[in-house]
Amino acid sequence: MKRIWTCTILAGLLLLSGCDYLPFGQTPLNEIVAAPAQFEGKEVRIRGKVKDVTKVPLIDLSMYVVDDGSGEVTVIAHDTLPAENDTVNVRGVVESAAIVGGQSIGLRIKEMKRN
C-alpha cells in the first residue's frame, strides 16, 4: 500500500511540474537581462506584473513590459494584450536584435503562451 501512495505522489508531482501556474521553474528577469546571450533562442517561463501595454496597428505589433521585481523585459504578444497591472505567467523565446559585447540590443521575449 505504501508503494502505491509513493507512486501516486510522484506521478502527481511530475504532472504538476509542467504546470505554468506553479511558482517554480520561472527565470528571474534580472538573469535574462544580465546574460542575454545565454538565453538567446531558448524558451523561458517568466511571471510578473504588466506595464506599458502598446499596440501599433499599422505594423500589427502588440507588446507589453513584464516586471518581476528583479528586472523588466518587453514581451511581444502572441494574441490579445493583457490589461495593465495584471500579473501574468508567460512562456516564450528570448530574442535580441543584436548582442554586442555581451549586451543585448532590442532584448525581448516572443510570447508562446500566457496565463
C-alpha positions, 0 to 999 in steps of 0.5 A: 500500500505504501508503494502505491501512495509513493507512486501516486505522489510522484506521478502527481508531482511530475504532472504538476511540474509542467504546470505554468501556474506553479511558482517554480521553474520561472527565470528571474528577469534580472538573469535574462537581462544580465546574460542575454546571450545565454538565453538567446533562442531558448524558451523561458517561463517568466511571471510578473506584473504588466506595464506599458501595454502598446499596440501599433496597428499599422505594423500589427505589433502588440507588446507589453513590459513584464516586471518581476521585481528583479528586472523588466523585459518587453514581451511581444504578444502572441494574441490579445494584450493583457490589461495593465497591472495584471500579473501574468505567467508567460512562456516564450523565446528570448530574442535580441536584435543584436548582442554586442559585447555581451549586451543585448540590443532590442532584448525581448521575449516572443510570447508562446503562451500566457496565463 
